[in-house]
Amino acid sequence: MVEVENPAADQAPSWVRCERCVTLIYGKRFSRALRVCPDCGSHARLTARERLDQLLDPGSAQPLDHVDCVSDPLGFADTRPYPERLLDARTTTGLREAVLCVQGTIEGHPVVAAAMDFRFLGGSLGCGVGALITEAARTSLRLRIPLLLVTASGGARMQEGVLSLMQMAKTSQALAELDEAGILVVSLVTDPTYGGVAASFATLADVIIAEPGARLGFAGPRVIEQTIGESLPAGFQTAEFLLRNGLVDGVVPRAALRATLAQLLSLQSARDDTPATAQAPDSPAADTPGADAPDTAGPGGPSGRILRSAEELPTSDAWTTVRLARHPERPTTLDYAAHLLDGFRELHGDRISEDCSAVVGGPGRLNGRPVMLIGHQKGGNDLVERQRRKFGMPSPGGYRKAARLMRMAAKLGLPVVTLIDTPGANPGPDAERGGQAVAIAENLRLMARLPVPIVAVVTGEGGSGGALALAVANRVLICANGIYSVISPEGCAAILWKDAQAAPTAAAALRVDAGELLRLGIVDGVVPEPPGGAHTDHLQAAALLGNAVTAALDELKPWEPQRLLSERRDRFHRFGLDSGLSAEGGAR
């Protein structure tokens, strides 16, 4: 933004002009809008102090101790000696370095915050910045509170030579220690964030959010254009570009940042304040008619919310169940999240190159219990939306996104809940080029060793390996009208019967329905559905699902990680062995 009139150095300008749309904005209105243009939405740059004043609770900021570093390790001079440039930056900004580190709170949630200031030598990463970021991380580790990084940088500080390069490794090691300790790290990317900062602590956070229009990349656009001899497309490296390409979790306007950050920071204390029994007395699940299934004993004792015997299920032929499982109006993962989870925050991207829309996920609270929800997303009854989401058939990026969220859940001690509804993994050539088989295999291995409770529910279609990649769990449930199979009935009929019209016969032979899966021991229980199917009443379907998942999590909550891992391993190890099924056809 350009100041048009500024009567005094210590006062806000009377008028400013937006650099993007050139609109004149009254200075006080601009300040009230948090320095965001009310016409075009352009987010003006903030100083480190302005940033912390906007984000932190008033009066909560306590500066961290400054760390002294060598000031001019190379005796560097270009057109001016480096010490003179440092002195000018300190005089102009009032800061000792390009980052300001404090301890404070956001909506009451404690945090250590490190905010960079682009005015200080372009926010460049030198020894001083590296030392302060590392000290902020160590303070976060010592106090066991989350670390918030607000980045704005042109890259490494050239005047400090290779020592500035080493700060990338130094700060990355500091964040690795927080990973090992289970401390949440959140990165807020502001414009611009390039070079050594982008390739170290800015992109190593558990959650990365960006302001609208913020640019992030290793090489700047000028360098790229000079190297390749081509002009870059509009919007290249902007927050919106990064979101589409799976590199950030979300783009959050400045006015929503405090609430978003507070929601994320609350995850840190999740494992410490989880209620012993997560069923809230005033939850929708508790009040919905028909939410409680007959009181039957499960692996963890009486639950009253999960059907454990095939005899309790209504009789239905397999093909009818297949058609109900595929009904386009069945609730989706995002429908269930909206009905069941408080504070659900969808996180995006595989952090490599893609944000597959066929898989969605993020943290939220189920009846007060924090969980990481991950599921397939078909897109509901809207054909255009279903096409956009590839009918719930994930690409490799979808499975990598799921894996990233599972690792985050393991770090923070959050139970994982997966909702499965897919015809199968995406079979297209792009998926094969992207390593579809590898992505599925890596998820199977990851879930086998994830040290937190995992509850998987087949809510609709459980199609082959594309479904199993989210279903290696301690408890596997299925909705009453769900199906789970190695191949679609149509595919099986075409291959073995040589007639696609034999799909109903194939469905019965494959034993895809809930009752048969329960007898085979593939699923541990069945989630009841409203009369006529889940598509007839989303609210009741969600209540029934929420009750079942809560019951399963209650069974697993007392278990130590080693018991979770060994039980999960044994559960899948027994499939196919002679001792795996009883004489009656059910799991022993």
TAFENFEN-V687373 format. One record per backbone hydrogen bond with DSSP energy under -0.5 kcal/mol. CO is the residue of the C=O (numbers start at 1). NH is the residue of the N-H. Records with the same first field share a line. If there is no record, write none. Layout:
CO = NH, NH
This chain:
1 = 3
2 = 17
5 = 14, 15
8 = 11
14 = 27
15 = 4, 5
16 = 25
17 = 2
18 = 22
23 = 18
25 = 16
26 = 30
27 = 31
28 = 32
29 = 33
30 = 35, 36
31 = 34
35 = 44
37 = 41
42 = 37, 44
47 = 51
48 = 52
49 = 53
50 = 54
51 = 55
52 = 56
57 = 60
62 = 103
66 = 68
72 = 75
76 = 82
80 = 78
81 = 84, 85
82 = 86
83 = 87
84 = 88
85 = 89
86 = 90
87 = 91
88 = 92
89 = 93
90 = 94
98 = 117
99 = 101
100 = 115
101 = 64
102 = 113
103 = 62
104 = 111
105 = 57
106 = 109
108 = 110
109 = 106
110 = 146
111 = 104, 113
112 = 148
113 = 102
114 = 150
115 = 100
116 = 118
117 = 120, 123
118 = 122
119 = 121
120 = 123, 124
121 = 124
122 = 154
124 = 126
125 = 157
126 = 130
127 = 131
128 = 132
129 = 133
130 = 134
131 = 135
132 = 136
133 = 137
134 = 138
135 = 139
136 = 140
137 = 141
138 = 142
139 = 143
140 = 144, 145
146 = 112
147 = 149, 186
148 = 114, 150
149 = 151, 188
150 = 116
151 = 190
153 = 194
155 = 125
156 = 158
157 = 160
158 = 161
160 = 163, 164
161 = 164, 165
162 = 166
163 = 167
164 = 167
165 = 168, 169
166 = 170
167 = 171
168 = 172
169 = 173
170 = 174
171 = 175
172 = 176
173 = 177
174 = 178
175 = 179
176 = 180
177 = 181
178 = 182, 183
179 = 182
184 = 147
185 = 206, 207
186 = 149
187 = 189, 209
188 = 151, 190
189 = 211
192 = 153
193 = 217
194 = 197, 198
195 = 199
197 = 200, 202
200 = 203
201 = 204
207 = 187, 209
208 = 249, 250
209 = 189
210 = 252
211 = 214
214 = 239
215 = 193
217 = 195
218 = 195
220 = 224
221 = 225
222 = 226
223 = 227
224 = 228
225 = 229, 230
233 = 236
235 = 238
237 = 216
238 = 242
239 = 243
240 = 244
241 = 245
242 = 247, 248
243 = 246
244 = 355
246 = 351
250 = 210, 252
253 = 256
254 = 257
256 = 260
257 = 261
258 = 262
259 = 263
260 = 264
261 = 265
262 = 266
264 = 267
265 = 268
267 = 270
269 = 272, 273
270 = 274
278 = 280
280 = 283
283 = 286, 287
284 = 287, 288
288 = 291
291 = 293
294 = 296
296 = 303, 304
298 = 301
301 = 298
304 = 293
307 = 526
309 = 312
310 = 313
317 = 321
318 = 322
319 = 323
320 = 324
321 = 325
322 = 326
324 = 327
327 = 330
332 = 336
333 = 337
334 = 338
335 = 339
336 = 340
337 = 341
340 = 367
341 = 344
342 = 365
345 = 363
354 = 350
356 = 359
358 = 377
360 = 375
361 = 347
362 = 373
363 = 345
364 = 366, 371
365 = 342, 367
366 = 369
368 = 370
369 = 366
370 = 415
371 = 364, 373
372 = 417
373 = 362
374 = 419
375 = 360
376 = 333
377 = 392
379 = 382
381 = 383
382 = 386
383 = 387
384 = 388
385 = 389
386 = 391
387 = 390
389 = 392
390 = 393
391 = 423
392 = 394
394 = 426
395 = 398, 399
396 = 400
397 = 401
398 = 402
399 = 403
400 = 404
401 = 405
402 = 406
403 = 407
404 = 408
405 = 409
406 = 410
407 = 411
408 = 412
409 = 413, 414
415 = 372
416 = 455
417 = 374
418 = 420, 457
419 = 376, 421
420 = 459, 460
422 = 463
428 = 432
429 = 433
430 = 434
431 = 436
432 = 435
435 = 439
436 = 440
437 = 441
438 = 442
439 = 443
440 = 444
441 = 445
442 = 446
443 = 447
444 = 448
445 = 449
446 = 449
447 = 450
453 = 416
454 = 474, 475
455 = 418
456 = 477
457 = 420, 459
458 = 479
460 = 483
461 = 422, 463
462 = 464, 485
463 = 466, 467
464 = 467, 468
465 = 469
467 = 470
468 = 471
471 = 473
475 = 456, 477
476 = 524, 525
477 = 458
478 = 527
479 = 482
482 = 514
483 = 462
485 = 464
488 = 492
489 = 493
490 = 494
491 = 495
492 = 496, 497
493 = 497, 498, 499
499 = 502
500 = 503
502 = 506
503 = 507
504 = 508
505 = 509
506 = 510
507 = 511, 512
508 = 511
512 = 484
513 = 517
514 = 518
515 = 519
516 = 520
517 = 521, 522, 523
518 = 521, 587
525 = 478
526 = 307, 528
527 = 480
530 = 533
533 = 536
534 = 537
537 = 541
538 = 542
539 = 543
540 = 544
541 = 545
542 = 546
543 = 547
544 = 548
545 = 549
546 = 550
547 = 551
548 = 552
549 = 553
550 = 554
551 = 555
552 = 556
553 = 557
554 = 558
556 = 559
560 = 563, 564
561 = 565
562 = 566
563 = 567
564 = 568
565 = 569
566 = 570
567 = 571
568 = 572
569 = 573
570 = 574
572 = 575
574 = 577
577 = 580
578 = 581
580 = 588
582 = 585
586 = 582
